[in-house]
Amino acid sequence: MTRAARLLVPVIGIAAVFVLWDLAIRAFDVRPSTVPPPGDVFRAIADDWEVLWARTRVTLTEAVVGFSLGSAIGFLLAVSMSRWPLVRRV
């Protein structure tokens, strides 16, 4: 498979998901308040980009800090459990 084909297959797949999403909403007459069409979702993202980006940065920062703290605590617990007989017995 060529490089262009490897890039094109996922792009076509993602586009197909959005087309099927839009067709399903139109075919089954789904209310926009239940499931909005993809165009409305993309428009809302574009309109509220600054707010969404600010919230995304906060969430990513919290995730990185939480992962780092959890990893550090886990590492310290693992070292203490492997080094000290008292902790090993517990």
N, C-alpha and C positions, 0 to 999 in steps of 0.2 A: 504494500500500500504506500502510495506516495505521501509526501509531507502535506501537500495541499489536501489530499483526501482525508488524512488524519485530522486536519483542522476543520474541514468542511462537514464531516459527519456529525460532530457534536453541535455545531452551529445549526445545522438542519434539524437535528433532534430537538433542540431548545425552541427553535421557531415553530416546529410542529406542535409542541406542547401548548404554546400560546395560541396558535390557530385553532387547535382542538378545544381549548378552553373557551375562546370566543364563540366558536360554532355551537358548543354545548349550551352556553348561556342563551344564545339566540334561539336554538332549536327547542329548548325546554322552557323558554320564557321565564327564566329565573329573575327574580327581582334584584335590582342592583344593591339593595340593602342586605340581601342574603349573600350573594357572591358577585362582586363587581366585575365588569369586563376588564381585560388586561389594559386596555387603553386608559380607562379611568384610574387604574392603579398606577400606571406609569406617569400620568398627568399629576396625580396627587404627590407622588415622589418628587417630581420636578418642581411643583409649587412649594413644597415644604422642605426642600433640600437642606437649607441651613439648620432647621430645627432637627431634622433626622440625623444629619452629620454630627451635630453637637451631642445628641443622645448616643449615637453609635460610638463616638470617641470615649464617652464616659463608660459605656458598657465594655468596650475592649480593654480599657485601662483596668477596670475592676476584674475582668477575666484574667488578665496577665498577672496582676498583683495576687489574686487568689491562687492561681496555678503556681506562682513562684513561692508563696508562703506554704502552700500544701506540699510542694516538692521539698522545700528546705526542712520542714517539720518531719516529713517522712524519712528523709535522709538521716537527720539527727536521731530519730527513733530507731532506724535500722542499725546505725553505728552503735548506739547504746545497747541495743539488744544483742549485738554480736560480740561486744567487748566485755560487758560486765556480767559476771555470773549471777549476781542477785537479780538483775533484770531478766536474764535468760530463764531463770526458774519461774518467774511470774508469768 
